[in-house]
Amino acid sequence: MQNNPLTIMFQIDRKWTDPFKDTLETYVPGMEKMKISELAGWTADIVMEIVN
């Protein structure tokens, strides 16, 4: 996994993040399985809207 948002934002060693394979599993209807990078992108977009 090359562009893992956790390793980019927080400089976490890849040995801790790679096992997640950029996947988040939830009980939220319609979002049961999603990419962590997608969620990070949504979060960054919202922050940029608020800041600007």
MARMI-983221 format. One record per atom (N, C-alpha, C, O): y, z, x. Coordinates in steps of 0.001 Angstrom, whole numbers. Each point is the difference from the previous one (the first is absolute). Last residue first. Example, Ala and Ser with C-alpha at 12.3 -4.5 7.8 and 13.67 -1.06 7.14 Angstrom:
REM MARMI-983221
((-2250; 7080; 12850))
((1190; 60; 820))
((1090; 730; -770))
((1108; 169; 509))
((-6828; -239; -219))
((1190; 0; -890))
((1200; 0; 900))
((-19; 665; 1036))
***
This chain:
REM MARMI-983221
((27449; 4780; -12048))
((1022; -1062; -20))
((664; -50; -1304))
((888; -827; -209))
((-4316; 4021; 905))
((947; 155; 1107))
((1129; -1029; -83))
((1153; 311; 294))
((-4771; -485; -3395))
((768; 1220; -208))
((1106; 131; 1045))
((1130; 368; -321))
((-4178; -3949; 673))
((814; -170; -1215))
((905; 1214; -218))
((1162; -141; -380))
((-4321; 326; 3898))
((1094; -924; 319))
((914; -235; -1209))
((1215; -117; 161))
((-5103; 2700; -774))
((964; 723; 832))
((1180; -903; 322))
((1149; 437; -70))
((-4709; -2407; -2187))
((716; 929; -873))
((1055; 766; 780))
((1122; 177; -476))
((-3991; -3036; 2891))
((888; -776; -875))
((841; 913; -885))
((1199; -223; -169))
((-4569; 2182; 2851))
((1128; -453; 820))
((1002; -796; -842))
((1209; 157; 170))
((-5218; 1138; -2248))
((815; 1173; 296))
((1234; -395; 803))
((1104; 454; -303))
((-4317; -3760; -533))
((693; 371; -1246))
((956; 1166; 247))
((1140; -3; -464))
((-3924; -1206; 4028))
((1016; -1024; -249))
((801; 295; -1251))
((1224; -134; -4))
((-4918; 2856; 999))
((1083; 259; 954))
((1133; -999; -191))
((1172; 366; 88))
((-5070; -1056; -2572))
((709; 1176; -494))
((1177; 342; 910))
((1080; 340; -483))
((-3913; -3741; 1928))
((718; -446; -1193))
((826; 1153; -582))
((1161; -186; -362))
((-4023; 1120; 3973))
((1155; -790; 451))
((822; -511; -1180))
((1225; -87; 92))
((-5297; 2307; -889))
((1011; 956; 438))
((1258; -747; 431))
((1115; 451; -266))
((-4481; -2554; -3374))
((224; 68; 1441))
((1099; 1028; 295))
((1016; 62; -694))
((-4420; 311; -3617))
((1119; -802; 482))
((138; 182; 1503))
((-620; 878; 599))
((-2314; 475; -5453))
((-198; -294; 1417))
((1137; -896; 455))
((202; -1086; -544))
((26; 2904; -3769))
((-1154; 759; 476))
((-270; -194; 1486))
((-435; 923; 689))
((3978; -2187; -4238))
((233; 156; 1447))
((-1151; 775; 628))
((208; 796; 915))
((1; -1715; -5607))
((591; -1226; 524))
((259; 44; 1499))
((325; -1020; 607))
((-749; 5686; -2878))
((-454; -1244; -637))
((766; -1217; 526))
((1229; 7; 72))
((-2194; 4460; 2759))
((1097; -574; -771))
((-472; -1319; -604))
((-387; -911; 732))
((-1932; 3944; 2364))
((-420; 12; -1397))
((1086; -564; -908))
((-100; 100; -1223))
((-998; -1394; 6652))
((646; 964; -889))
((-670; -20; -1373))
((-895; -803; -264))
((651; -944; 5917))
((-685; 24; -1289))
((586; 1115; -847))
((124; 1138; 454))
((1244; -4372; 4072))
((254; 1235; -724))
((-701; -112; -1343))
((210; -966; -733))
((-222; -1678; 5952))
((-407; 104; -1396))
((284; 1388; -551))
((-294; 1012; 637))
((398; -3169; 4035))
((1163; -360; -812))
((-297; 88; -1499))
((543; -785; -778))
((-3699; 2337; 4139))
((-2; -1458; -224))
((1101; -448; -969))
((-210; -873; -842))
((-1353; 5323; 2826))
((462; -199; -1372))
((17; -1472; -394))
((26; -327; -1187))
((-1122; 1872; 5687))
((-1088; 199; -962))
((411; -189; -1470))
((-855; -249; -850))
((4148; -62; 4515))
((-883; -1156; -202))
((-1138; 253; -990))
((-351; -913; -747))
((3559; 4357; 2349))
((399; -836; -1133))
((-955; -1151; -294))
((-159; -383; -1159))
((-317; 3609; 4834))
((128; 782; -1230))
((284; -883; -1210))
((-356; 369; -1120))
((54; -2125; 5538))
((-1322; 574; -269))
((19; 830; -1281))
((-1049; 232; -601))
((5056; -2193; 2477))
((-798; -871; -882))
((-1380; 578; -307))
((-586; -334; -1030))
((5025; 3319; 2150))
((-1052; -707; 726))
((-901; -757; -986))
((-397; 540; -1032))
((5525; 433; -111))
((-1283; 696; -89))
((-1050; -840; 716))
((-35; -1220; -161))
((5093; 688; -710))
((-677; -87; 1287))
((-1279; 852; 32))
((-269; 709; 970))
((3416; -1756; -4726))
((-172; 1349; 509))
((-709; 61; 1349))
((-260; 1091; 507))
((1437; -5277; -2889))
((1035; 956; -396))
((-113; 1344; 719))
((1013; 595; 367))
((-4271; -4098; 420))
((1331; -510; 318))
((1063; 1070; -264))
((863; 238; 846))
((-5398; 555; -1962))
((150; 0; 1456))
((1382; -496; 409))
((510; 398; 1047))
((-1607; -357; -5636))
((-53; 1370; 512))
((189; 45; 1499))
((662; 902; 513))
((-944; -5088; -2876))
((1295; 676; -135))
((-14; 1432; 530))
((1034; 496; 449))
((-3923; -4751; 1303))
((-234; 1178; -811))
((1309; 777; -111))
((539; 431; 1019))
((-2075; -5135; 835))
((1276; 549; -429))
((-186; 1158; -965))
((430; -68; -1151))
((-4370; -1969; 3244))
((1099; -144; 938))
((1277; 711; -443))
((555; 779; 775))
((-6168; -328; -1210))
((1171; 0; -850))
((1235; 0; 897))
((190; 928; 787))
***
